[in-house]
């Protein structure tokens, strides 16, 4: 069931982000950031330098926004600028935040960086060429994998290197979300969303727009999927009840 829909007024290069309380943040290709309340009502907008190229991530009361101007902007939940960080090398991955509030990314120089809530570098670890991640696990640790098959798990000051054969972590699919109950939400290039009640179940199709959809994002507060499209559309679909379509 559709809970709300919002149009950002400009194309999106990355999915909208959602916070633990259900608040939504949308970053556009023309350098605007829009904030929505959990019910989809508009809260605020502000401009940043460059196009938003990664999914906005919330940590505490800050939204982290990555742009192609090689900057990370930290915006408060009220839309004020807290700080701006210029990474030592261009960001080559998504951001992921661990349970301690440190945000991580892999840069073009093949290092994994950790950024504190105050905008300073608190970790720099040799990593290699990115294959998957960084992504947060249920226990609050952040995982990433390089092209050599090495896994890195980090949480605060605890950093562990493992080989993929000795550890398992599911980074998911670039166009698919599997929610905590095992339902599958898959974005399609034709603007339709595929919903499956289980991985092997028949797909139900929901036409949202004619533009390509970006990877769905799970909203635990709404128990639904946040769907973003490249044309600027953002839709929150609540988990369907038995016998209902999304």
N, C-alpha and C positions, 0 to 999 in steps of 0.2 A: 504494500500500500504506500502511495506517495505521501510523504509527510510535508515536504516543501520543495519548491524549485526556485532557483535564483539565476539570473543571467548577469555575468560580470561586465558585459558591454565591450569586451575585447577577447581575442583568442587566449587560450590557456596552453602553456607548454608543459605544465606539470599538474598533477591532481591537487584538488583542494585538501587541506589538512583538517583534522578534527582533534579536539582536546578531550581530556578525560571527562569534563563536565558537559560535553556535547557541543561546545562552541566551535564554530567553523571559520577557517581562514582561507581566502582565495587570492592567489597571486597571478597577475596577468602578464601578457607579453608586452604591454605598453607601460609596465612599471608601476601598476597600482596594486595595493593590497586592500582587500575588503574583508571586514569582520561581520559575522552573523552570530546571533544568539542560537541556542540549541533548538529553538522552535523555527529557525529560519528568518526571523526578523532582522532587519538591517541594523548594525550598530555604528560602524564608522568605516571611512576609507582614508588612505594616505598614499602618497607617492614615494617611491624609492628610486634609486639610480639603477637603471638597467632593467631588462626583462627578468621576471621571476622564472627560474629554470628548474627548481626542485620543489618537491612538496613541502609546504610550510610545516614546521614541527613546533609543538608547544612543550615547554619545560617550565614548571612552576607557573609564574605569571608572565612569562616571556614567549613570544612567537619568534622563531628563527627563520629568516627569509634569505634565500640564496639567489643572487642575480648574476647575469652575464657580465656585469661590471666588475666581477671578481671581488664581491663583498658579501659578508653576512650581516644583515641588519637584525638587531634585536628590538622588537616592538613590544611594549607593554600591552596588557589586556585592554587598556583604554586607548591604544593607538599611538602612544607617545614613543619617541625614539629613546631607547636606553643606551645603546652603543652600536658602533659599526666596527666590524673586524675585517681587515684585509689579509687573506691567507697568504702564506709565503709562496704558495704554488697554486695554480687554478684547481678548483674543486672538481673531482672526476667521479663523484658518487653522490648518492643521496646522503642526507644527514640522519643520524640515529642518536637518541638520547638514552643514557643508562639510568638506573635507579638512583644514582647519586646526583643527577642533574648535569653531568658532563655530556656534551654533544661531540660526535665523532664523524669524520669523513676521511675518505682516501683522496689524496691529491695527485696531480699529474706528475709529481716528483717521486711517486711510488711509496710515499710514507702515509701512515695512518696518524691523523692528528686528533687530539682531544682538546676541546675548548671549554673553559669554565663558564659558569653562569655570569661571570663578570667580563667575559670577552677576551680572556688571555689564554695562550697556549699552555696546557698543563701536561700534554703527552705528545711525543713524536717518536713513532716506532717504525722501523723498516718493514715494509709490507710486500712490495712487488706489484705486478700488474693485476688490477682488480678483475675478479670473476663474478662475485656476488656480494651483496650487502653494501654497507653495514646495515644490520637489522637487529631489532631488540627481541630478546627471548622473554619467555614468561617470568623468569626469575630476575629480570632487570639487567642482565648482562647484554652486551652488544657483540655480535658476531660478524665476521667478514671472512671471505675466502679469496685467495689469489689464484692465478692461472696455473701455478705449479701444484695446486691441490693442498696447500697449507691453509689451515683454519686458525683464526685468531679470535680469542674471546677476551673481552676486557670489561672491567667494572671498577670505576674509580682508579685506585693504584694497583689493582690486581690484573695482570696481563698474562695470558697463557697461550702458547703456540702449540697447535696440534696438527696432525695429518688427518685429512678427510676420512681416511680408512679407519681411524681410531676413534672418531667422534661423528655424531650425526646432528645436523641442524638443517631445518627446512627453510630455505630462503624464499620459497614460493615461486610464483610465475609472474612475469612482467605484465600480464594482462588479466590475471585471475586472483580472486580473493577467496579463501576458505575460512568461513567464520567459525567461532568457537563451537557451534553445534554441528559442524561438518557440512553445512550448505555451501554450494559453490556459486560464486558470482563472477561472470566472465565478460569483460569488455570486448566489443567487436568494432572493427573499422567502419562498418556500415551504420553505426549509431544505435544498434540494438544491443540490449543486455541479455545474456543467457543466465538463467537461474536454474540450478539443480538442487533438489532436496538432499542429494547424496552424489558423490562423484560418478556413480554408475547409473544414476536416474536419468530419465528423459529430460531434455532441456525445454524450459518455457522461455519464449522470446518476448521481450518488451521493447517496443520501438520508442526511443526517447528523442532522437534527433537524426539529422542526416550526416552529421559530422562524426569523425572517429572518437570513440570513447577512450578515456585513460583508465589506468588500473583503479578498480574500486578500493575504497578505504573503509575499514570497519569502525562504526561508532558504537562503543560499548554502552554509552549513556542512552542512546536511542534504540539500541538493539536493531540496528539496520545498517545498510551500506550507503556510503556517500559516493555518488557517481558523478564524475566530471567529464565534460566533452571538450574537444579542441575548439569548438565555436564559442565557448564561454559559459555554457550551461552547466549548472550544478544542481543535482537532484538528490534528496535523501529518501531512500526507500526502506520502510520498516520491514522487519522480518514477517513474511506472510504467515497467517494461521493455516492450519490444516485445510486443504482444499481450496485455498486462495492463491491467486497470482500475486507476484510482488507489486 
